[in-house]
Amino acid sequence: MSSHTPIEELLRVAKRVNYPQINYPQTDASIIRTPPPDGEFVASDQVYRSFSRWFTETKGRRLQPYLTELTDALKVYDISCQLTVQLDQHSEMTFSTSNTNSEANVARARKALEYLQLMPFLYTPVVIKYINGSFAEDIPIGHQEGGLCSTYRIESEQSLERKILLAGSLRDLERLTGCDIWLGANRVIIIGTFEGSRLAREVVEDCIVRNMPPAPKIRDLMTSLASQEFETLGL
């Protein structure tokens, strides 16, 4: 019987597993966005599964300084992390865990890996917050299926104008809600507390769907919160 704990065994196994290498044209961004198929392997009579995402070589190198912190955060869920960076090719990050791990743990890890691929590397500490238990609101805002612009038939030009309007108020919205917010072409990802995330979502939807400028609402909410704090202090 192994003397290793489950996560120690998993980390030990992950280091010696030869994951299949898939070569693709560096310039084909659509392939980088498409996750490779899940893997499965057996070690010490235990079945493990793995799931991966590809990055450019540059982003892989920029993720390397965060690898220890990522690994430590994932250990709580009995999930290992391996990052492979190949010169002049692609990078690949692989999460591995036993088949007995809970679906909730695996779902959070999958979402974190997707966020790592989608968001700039400077948001890696934010993704680690999510792994550590922060709430996430993932809002499709574009013309993709289920996106706000698609659902409410918002024209492309209107959509662009509203995204620019939203972008100008993101830092103030972060200060108001205490959340980290990333605005992409077709998605807004909000990571923080449940209450802060829901408030941020309300502001995002008002802007994209109803063309309501965020700045006045944020200003009013900040004033209201300040008044409540003064009342609490008896000032």
N, C-alpha and C positions, 0 to 999 in steps of 0.2 A: 504494500500500500504506500502511496506517495506521501511524503512528509510535508508537501507544499499545501498551502491554502488554495482554494479554487482559483482566486485571481492570480496568485503567484504561478500556479501551474499554467494558467492561460497565457500569461505574459511570457513564460518560458517557452511554451509551445509556439506562440506567435512569432518568436524570433527565429525559429528554425523551419517554419513552413515556407515553402517556395510558392508564392502566389503566381498564377499565370501572368506573364507579361504580354500586353497587347500593344502593338505599335500602330500609330495612326498619324496622319499628317498634322504637323504642329499648327498649321494655319486653319484647320477645320474646327472652329469653335463649337459647332453644333455637336460634334462627337465628344468634346470635353464636357459639355453640359449633360450628355446622356450617361447615366451611371452604368458601370459594368454589371454583369449578372452576379447575383449572390453566389457565394461559394460555400462548400461544406467539406470538413475534413475530420478525421478521427485521430485522437492521440490519448494514450493511457486509458483506453476503453471508454473514452468520453467523446461524444459527437459535438463538434463545434460548427458554428456558422459564421460567415464573414460577409460584410457588405462594404463597398468601396465607392469613392468618388475620385475623378481625375481633376488635376489642376495643371496649369502651365508650369514649366520648370521654375520660372521666376517666382510665382506665388508659392510653390512648394518650398523654395529656399527661405522665403519670408515667413513661412509658417513654422520653420524649424525652431526658432527661439521660444515658441509657445508650447512645444511638444511635451515638455515635462509637466507643465500645468494642466494641459489637456489630459494627459495620461492619469494624473492624480485625480482629476475630477471624475473620469470614467471608471476608476477603480471602485468607486462607491457602488456602481451598478454591475460589478464583475465583468467589465468590458475592457478589452485591451485595445491599444492604438498603435498602428505602425505607419510611418511615413517614408515613402521611397521617392527619392529625387534622382532622376536620370539626366545627365548632361545632354543638352541639345534635344531632349525629348520631353515627355510629360512627367508629371509627378502623380503619385497615387497615395491616397490615405485610406487605410483599411481598418475597420473596427471588427473585432472578433469576440464572440461570446459563446457560452455553451447553449445547446438546444433547450436546456431546462430553464433558462433565464426568462423572466416575465415579459410578456408582449409590451407592457407599459414601458419597461426599461429600454427595450429594443426600439420602440417607436420614438422615444425621446432622443436616443442616440442617432437614429436615422435622420431625424429632423435637424439635429445639431450638425451632422455631417453635410446635409444639404445646405444649411446656412453658411458653413465654412466655405463651401464651393461658391455659393452665390454672392456673398458679401465680400468687400475688400478685406485684406488681411488685417487692417487696423481694427476691425470689428471682432477679431478673435477673442479678446477679453469679454466682450458682450456675449458671444456664443458660450463661453465658459460659464458665465452667469446663468445662462439658460440651462446648461447641463447641471449646474448646482441647484436648480429648482425654481428659478425665476419663471414667471408666466410669460407666454408669448402670444401675441395677436398677429396673425399672418393674413393680410388683406389683399386679395387680388383686385387691382384698381384699373387694369387695362381692358383691352378688347378681347382677351382670352375668354374661354368658356367660364362663366361664373364671375367674370370681372365686373366691377362697378360700371365701367363705360359701356360694356356690352349689354349688361342687364338694363341700364337706364337709357340706352341708345344715345350716348353722348358722342358727338362728332370728334374726329381726330384733332382738329384745330382747337376745339373747346377743351378737350382733354389735356392737350399740351399747356394751354394757358393756365388751367387749374393746377396742374402739377408744378408749374413754375411758382404760382401763388403759394402753394403748400410748402415748397422747398424754402421759400424765404422766411417761413415762420417755424421751421423745424427745431432750431436751437431753443427758441422760447417755449415751444411745446414740450421739449425735453425738460427744461427747467421747471415748468408748471407741474408736469406729471411725475418727474423723477425717473422717467423711462429713457432707454436708448432707442432711437428710431432710425431706421434705414429706409430711404426712398429709392426704389429701383424703377426701371422703365414701366413695369407692369405690376409691381407689388410694393406694399409697405409692410415692413416687419417691425413690430414694437415689442421690446423685451423689458420687463420690469415687474412691478406689483400688479395684481389683478385689477385693483381700482384704478391705478394710473393708466394701465393699458386700455381699459374700457373707455376712459375719458379721452385718451388720445385717439382711439378709434372713432369716437363720436365727432371729433374735430376733423379728422381725415374724411369721413363720409360726408359731413356737411360741406366741405370744400369741393370734393370731387363730384358729388351727386347734385348738390343744391347751389353750387357756385357761391358759397358763403366764404368771404375772406377770413382766414383763421385769426389774423392779428387782433381785430376788435374783440372777438370772443375770448381769446387768450388773455388779453388785457383786462377784460371784465372779470374773468375767473380769478386772475391774480389779485385784483383789487378786493374781490369778495373774500378770498382766503386770508388776505392781510387783515381785513376787518374782523374776521372771525378770531384770528390770533390775538388782536388787540383786545377783543371782548373777553377772551379766555384769560388774558393777563390782567384784566380789570383796568385797562388804560383808556 
